Amino acid sequence: MFLICGDNLFDMFMQPGAEPSAADFAARAGGSPFNVAIGMRRLEGAAGYFSALSTDPLGRALRTVLENERVDLRHVRDTERKTTLSLVTLDAEGVPAYTFYSEGAADTGVTVADLPELDDDLRGIHFGSYSIVLPPTADALAELASRADWRLVSLDPNIRPTVEPDMSVWRERVETLMEMTDVLKISTEDLGLLYPGVTPAEFAIKAFKAGVDLVAVTDGGERALGWTSAGVEAEARPPQVDVIDTVGAGDTFMAALLTRLSQAQDMRAHIADLDAAGLEELLAFCARAAAITCTRQGADLPRLSDL
């Protein structure tokens, strides 16, 4: 089972045409790691979730969503802190912009004292998004990564500049985690924010020097690129779809990647043994899953039968 760690929130989508004095919203449960956990379960992977969930009405709703998706919640902590809210607006291409209301919230207040014991059935741990930069949660998750031992560690920075606008903070946190990471997925948009002018291939070399074994770089709806530390590289292109929005597409790709890798008895050995055809097939599966999410409003991730 993968333990998915970090953000949980409600995305508030402002509906077009609403009067300024009475704005209408469509609310959807979300948060990048929250979505990844659900995405893995929908793809029939084994996933647990670690963070704090609020006992307010929104937090109880988030817990119910996870329970309904059969995500393992044995490591979740309850708190009276409020649930994070994210105001989402979309551009003409359906690309979202986020404004977060997360100060003093449930998912940003996790401490080292809240960290779970890592059971033997936990084969991997995943980190990502604003929970890796906002203390005290960021410090707690870095400590958890250091305790991973033999378990596979994965990372998707999923940068949110409206939460932390200082890219040097993001770089420091990402580079600290990178030294403990086996599988790293990043979008070209995030790569441009973290390392302006650095190409995906150059970033992959940097990641391998830090000890990463597999790097995947997604380029919107254009292509997905992948490299292994053994020198294998591949590219896959997603199917063309009618895009509603791209919310949750990156989380879907990550969930599909972890689900596929977790099917191997020895994930590190599987990554080391990947040839170009195998890596291309892996990227294509993940890109196809992400494309399905783009045909739906919000982070409505596909089930295995959808693929």
C-alpha positions in Angstrom: 0.0 0.0 0.0 1.1 3.6 -0.7 0.6 6.1 2.1 -0.4 9.4 0.4 0.5 12.4 2.6 -0.7 16.0 2.5 -3.3 18.5 1.4 -7.1 18.1 1.7 -9.5 20.9 0.9 -12.6 22.0 -0.9 -12.2 23.6 -4.3 -14.8 26.4 -4.8 -15.4 26.9 -8.5 -16.9 30.3 -9.2 -19.7 29.8 -11.7 -19.8 32.1 -14.8 -22.5 34.7 -15.1 -23.1 35.1 -11.4 -23.9 38.5 -10.1 -21.0 40.0 -8.1 -23.3 40.5 -5.1 -24.4 36.9 -5.1 -21.7 34.7 -6.6 -22.5 31.1 -7.2 -20.0 28.3 -6.5 -19.7 24.6 -7.2 -17.7 23.0 -4.4 -15.7 19.8 -4.9 -13.5 17.9 -2.5 -9.8 18.1 -3.5 -6.2 18.7 -2.6 -3.4 17.1 -4.6 -2.5 14.2 -2.3 -6.2 13.7 -1.4 -6.8 13.3 -5.1 -3.9 10.9 -5.6 -5.2 8.6 -2.9 -8.6 8.5 -4.5 -7.2 8.1 -7.9 -5.2 5.1 -6.9 -8.2 3.4 -5.3 -10.3 4.1 -8.5 -7.5 2.4 -10.5 -7.6 -0.5 -8.1 -4.4 0.4 -6.4 -3.9 0.1 -2.6 -3.8 3.6 -1.0 -3.9 5.0 2.5 -4.0 8.7 3.5 -2.1 10.7 6.1 -3.0 14.2 7.1 -5.3 15.9 9.6 -9.0 16.2 8.8 -11.1 18.9 10.4 -14.1 18.0 12.5 -16.0 20.9 10.9 -18.8 20.0 8.4 -16.4 20.2 5.4 -13.8 18.0 7.1 -16.5 15.4 7.9 -17.5 15.5 4.2 -13.9 15.0 3.2 -13.6 12.0 5.5 -16.8 10.5 4.0 -15.5 10.9 0.5 -12.3 9.0 1.4 -14.3 6.3 3.2 -16.6 5.9 0.2 -13.6 5.5 -2.1 -12.2 2.8 0.3 -9.0 4.7 1.1 -7.3 3.4 4.3 -7.7 6.0 7.0 -6.0 4.4 9.9 -3.3 7.1 10.0 -5.6 10.2 9.7 -5.6 12.6 12.6 -8.7 14.5 13.6 -8.5 18.2 14.5 -10.8 21.2 15.3 -8.8 23.4 12.9 -10.8 24.5 9.9 -10.8 23.0 6.5 -8.7 24.7 3.8 -10.7 26.3 1.0 -9.4 27.0 -2.6 -11.1 29.5 -4.9 -10.7 28.3 -8.4 -11.1 30.3 -11.6 -10.6 29.0 -15.1 -9.1 30.6 -18.2 -10.4 30.1 -21.8 -8.5 26.8 -22.1 -9.9 25.5 -18.8 -6.5 26.0 -17.0 -7.2 26.8 -13.3 -5.8 29.5 -11.1 -6.1 29.0 -7.3 -6.5 31.3 -4.3 -6.0 29.4 -1.1 -7.4 30.1 2.4 -5.3 27.7 4.5 -3.9 29.7 7.4 -4.4 27.8 10.6 -6.2 25.0 8.7 -6.3 21.2 9.4 -3.9 20.1 6.7 -1.3 22.8 7.4 -1.0 22.2 11.1 0.4 18.6 11.2 3.4 18.2 13.5 6.1 15.6 14.0 4.1 14.4 17.0 1.3 13.5 14.6 3.5 11.2 12.4 2.3 7.6 12.1 4.2 4.4 12.7 5.2 3.0 9.3 3.6 -0.5 9.1 5.2 -3.3 7.1 2.4 -3.2 4.6 3.3 0.3 3.6 5.5 -0.2 0.5 5.6 3.5 -0.6 5.1 7.0 0.6 4.0 10.0 -1.6 4.4 13.7 -0.9 3.4 16.8 -2.8 2.0 20.3 -3.2 1.7 23.0 -0.6 2.0 20.6 2.4 5.7 20.2 1.6 6.4 24.0 2.1 4.1 25.2 4.8 5.4 24.6 8.3 4.8 22.8 10.6 3.4 20.2 8.1 6.4 20.6 5.8 8.8 19.8 8.6 6.8 16.9 9.7 6.6 15.4 6.2 10.3 15.8 5.6 10.9 13.9 8.9 8.5 11.2 7.7 10.4 10.9 4.4 13.6 10.4 6.4 12.0 7.5 8.1 10.9 5.7 4.9 13.7 3.2 5.2 13.3 0.6 2.4 10.0 2.0 1.2 9.7 3.7 -2.2 9.3 7.5 -1.9 7.5 9.6 -4.6 7.2 13.3 -5.0 5.1 15.7 -7.2 5.9 19.3 -6.2 2.6 20.6 -7.7 3.6 24.2 -6.9 1.0 26.7 -5.6 2.6 30.2 -5.8 -0.5 31.8 -4.2 0.3 29.7 -1.1 4.0 30.4 -1.0 5.2 32.9 -3.7 8.9 32.6 -2.9 10.3 30.0 -5.3 13.5 29.7 -3.2 11.4 28.2 -0.4 9.9 25.7 -2.9 13.4 24.8 -4.3 14.9 24.3 -0.9 12.0 22.0 0.2 11.9 20.1 -3.1 15.7 19.6 -3.1 15.7 18.3 0.5 13.0 15.8 -0.4 14.6 14.9 -3.7 17.5 13.3 -1.9 15.0 10.8 -0.3 12.9 10.4 -3.5 12.8 7.4 -5.8 10.1 8.6 -8.2 9.6 12.2 -9.2 6.9 13.6 -11.3 6.8 17.3 -12.3 4.9 19.5 -14.9 6.8 21.7 -17.3 4.9 24.6 -15.7 6.3 23.8 -12.3 9.7 23.1 -13.7 9.7 26.6 -15.2 8.8 28.1 -11.9 11.5 26.2 -9.9 14.3 26.2 -12.5 13.7 28.8 -15.2 15.6 27.9 -18.4 16.3 24.3 -17.3 15.0 21.7 -19.8 13.2 18.6 -18.7 16.2 16.4 -19.7 18.6 18.7 -17.7 16.3 18.5 -14.7 16.2 14.7 -15.0 20.0 14.6 -14.8 19.9 16.9 -11.7 17.3 14.5 -10.1 19.4 11.4 -10.8 22.4 13.1 -9.2 20.3 13.5 -6.0 19.4 9.8 -6.1 16.1 9.7 -8.0 15.4 6.5 -10.1 12.5 7.6 -12.3 11.6 11.1 -13.5 8.4 11.9 -15.4 7.7 15.4 -16.8 4.2 16.2 -18.1 3.7 18.9 -20.7 0.0 19.7 -20.4 -2.0 17.9 -23.1 1.0 17.7 -25.4 3.2 14.9 -24.2 4.7 13.1 -21.2 8.4 12.5 -21.0 10.2 9.9 -18.9 13.7 8.9 -17.9 15.2 6.3 -15.7 18.6 6.5 -13.9 19.7 3.5 -16.0 19.7 5.8 -19.1 16.3 4.8 -20.6 14.1 7.6 -22.0 10.7 7.6 -23.6 7.8 9.9 -24.7 4.1 9.4 -24.9 1.3 11.6 -26.2 -2.2 11.6 -24.6 -5.4 11.2 -26.7 -7.1 14.4 -27.9 -10.2 15.2 -25.8 -12.7 17.9 -25.4 -11.3 19.7 -22.3 -13.7 20.9 -19.6 -10.8 21.9 -17.3 -7.5 20.5 -16.3 -8.1 20.4 -12.5 -6.8 17.1 -11.2 -5.0 16.0 -14.4 -1.6 16.0 -12.8 -2.9 14.1 -9.8 -4.4 11.5 -12.0 -1.1 11.0 -13.8 0.6 10.6 -10.5 -2.1 8.2 -9.2 -1.8 6.1 -12.4 2.0 6.1 -12.2 2.0 4.8 -8.6 -0.7 2.3 -9.2 1.2 0.8 -12.1 4.5 0.7 -10.3 2.9 -0.9 -7.2 1.9 -3.9 -9.3 5.5 -5.0 -9.3 6.7 -7.1 -6.5 9.9 -5.2 -6.3 9.3 -1.6 -7.5 12.9 -0.5 -7.6 13.9 -3.5 -9.6 11.0 -3.0 -12.0 12.1 0.6 -12.6 15.7 -0.5 -13.1 14.6 -3.1 -15.7 12.3 -0.8 -17.7 13.2 -0.6 -21.4 12.1 2.2 -23.7 9.0 0.3 -24.8 8.0 -0.4 -21.2 8.6 3.2 -20.1 6.6 4.5 -23.1 3.7 2.2 -22.2 3.7 3.3 -18.6 3.7 7.0 -19.6 0.9 6.4 -22.1 -1.3 4.7 -19.5 -0.8 7.7 -17.1 -1.4 10.3 -19.9 -4.6 8.5 -21.0 -6.0 8.5 -17.4 -5.2 12.2 -17.1 -6.9 13.0 -20.4 -10.1 11.5 -19.1 -10.0 13.7 -16.0 -9.8 16.7 -18.4 -13.2 15.9 -19.8 -14.9 16.4 -16.4 -15.3 19.4 -14.2 -12.9 19.4 -11.2 -10.8 16.6 -10.0 -13.1 13.7 -11.0 -10.6 11.0 -11.5 -11.2 7.9 -13.7 -11.8 4.4 -12.6 -9.9 1.5 -14.2 -13.0 0.6 -16.3 -12.9 4.1 -17.8 -9.6 3.3 -19.4 
